[in-house]
């Protein structure tokens, strides 16, 4: 689970007349039609009411498959998505396409945790335990300001390749983005929404997908102009975050997240009053004395090394001896284990507020990520229960929560040369989109305690030459990678994104 967690896709009436929707009253003995040996897309349509953002909304939910086809009309893959569209047919209403990340994760996290009309309730910063897991109306859903489509890429959720098509053909930065762009165009065609304001958004690798997707949508002659991109827990520059010997950037970009985590667990020396102040102290040190020291390598003087070691230990909450033995370069895995070793627990990767017990306390790195195994059971149960029961989607397929893809192709379309294959970054796609679409704006949401996609890494990637900083909004939350697991931050995230979509 490299970067986890990005949103479920919606397929609102994207099927032509041939599509046989399963409405609530569909007969159980009715067999699906077959054309050329392939069943028609499996779709269910249901009708609902709810109160979102303080407004009563009647809406139609369409969940199921949309076929991606070749030039001869042969189905190649089924994209499973769930769309929620406000009743009344307002074609000027915004539409937002959402997904999660991985790569290889279904969109259940954003769907059932943040923005869908229902959400699963679980304890914050604690293990979710065993079922049942409460599923409640989600007053924080964005349905008051936008229609929603949650998309599962091929190999995730219920999405799959058809017939002899190899699903690996969709497993790569560019191929994945193209398939989602194809799906969005089909959705717009079938729903008559080409003139609607459009937003795309994802979490974790879903932010990578969003930026590769904007290149697919706006970088061709069949443009789909986008109003805004929503980036939750961003990872755009993989080269800068590559944990390999000789690359000093990850230590610089990770340090502010170590400082905020040490502040949270009361390990930081002489801590400031707020986590934001702790983050700022660490940013200033990271790009100043710390970066200079790392770049000097074995040319660093003893006096400068001692000064940097002392401040690094204060910010991270680790001992000067440990920092010295690590040659001033603290890897995330070691930090997870070492910070609270004296308390006999390790901290999480997705959310460093979480703690877990390992087999023993002597290891160098944790056995597992307590911030992931604390939530995955609840989300998986919620998605399966909700789709099959309330949305009445009937299938024998298992919902692939995460881990359904392999052998991801990281080569980027349009970037040439040996170095582009070594240093993977989709950030140039985003700066180009901002230069070529004057109406495009970007929302960046980051958790202070996220180590899967550290906030300073996101800031670094989007502060390079060529970016219009005036059109990028940064918002910070008192949780980790999936900040919406904390109720107060779910409300704040929803309010922030609602304002972002409404301000046009």
HELIX and SHEET records of a PDB file:
HELIX    1   1 UNK A  108  UNK A  110  1                                   3    
HELIX    2   2 UNK A  111  UNK A  115  3                                   5    
HELIX    3   3 UNK A  142  UNK A  144  5                                   3    
HELIX    4   4 UNK A  167  UNK A  170  5                                   4    
HELIX    5   5 UNK A  173  UNK A  191  1                                  19    
HELIX    6   6 UNK A  205  UNK A  218  1                                  14    
HELIX    7   7 UNK A  249  UNK A  264  1                                  16    
HELIX    8   8 UNK A  275  UNK A  285  1                                  11    
HELIX    9   9 UNK A  286  UNK A  290  3                                   5    
HELIX   10  10 UNK A  291  UNK A  296  1                                   6    
HELIX   11  11 UNK A  297  UNK A  299  5                                   3    
HELIX   12  12 UNK A  302  UNK A  316  1                                  15    
HELIX   13  13 UNK A  320  UNK A  325  1                                   6    
HELIX   14  14 UNK A  332  UNK A  338  1                                   7    
HELIX   15  15 UNK A  341  UNK A  343  5                                   3    
HELIX   16  16 UNK A  370  UNK A  373  1                                   4    
HELIX   17  17 UNK A  376  UNK A  385  1                                  10    
HELIX   18  18 UNK A  386  UNK A  390  3                                   5    
HELIX   19  19 UNK A  418  UNK A  422  1                                   5    
HELIX   20  20 UNK A  427  UNK A  436  1                                  10    
HELIX   21  21 UNK A  455  UNK A  461  1                                   7    
HELIX   22  22 UNK A  469  UNK A  471  5                                   3    
HELIX   23  23 UNK A  483  UNK A  485  5                                   3    
HELIX   24  24 UNK A  487  UNK A  502  1                                  16    
SHEET    1   A10 UNK A  21  UNK A  22  0                                        
SHEET    2   A10 UNK A  43  UNK A  52  1                                        
SHEET    3   A10 UNK A  55  UNK A  69 -1                                        
SHEET    4   A10 UNK A  75  UNK A  86 -1                                        
SHEET    5   A10 UNK A 147  UNK A 152 -1                                        
SHEET    6   A10 UNK A  95  UNK A  99  1                                        
SHEET    7   A10 UNK A 198  UNK A 204  1                                        
SHEET    8   A10 UNK A 228  UNK A 234  1                                        
SHEET    9   A10 UNK A 441  UNK A 447  1                                        
SHEET   10   A10 UNK A 472  UNK A 477  1                                        
SHEET    1   B 5 UNK A  21  UNK A  22  0                                        
SHEET    2   B 5 UNK A  43  UNK A  52  1                                        
SHEET    3   B 5 UNK A  55  UNK A  69 -1                                        
SHEET    4   B 5 UNK A  75  UNK A  86 -1                                        
SHEET    5   B 5 UNK A 160  UNK A 161 -1                                        
SHEET    1   C 2 UNK A  34  UNK A  35  0                                        
SHEET    2   C 2 UNK A  38  UNK A  39 -1                                        
SHEET    1   D 2 UNK A 118  UNK A 120  0                                        
SHEET    2   D 2 UNK A 135  UNK A 137 -1                                        
SHEET    1   E 2 UNK A 346  UNK A 347  0                                        
SHEET    2   E 2 UNK A 355  UNK A 356 -1                                        
END                                                                             
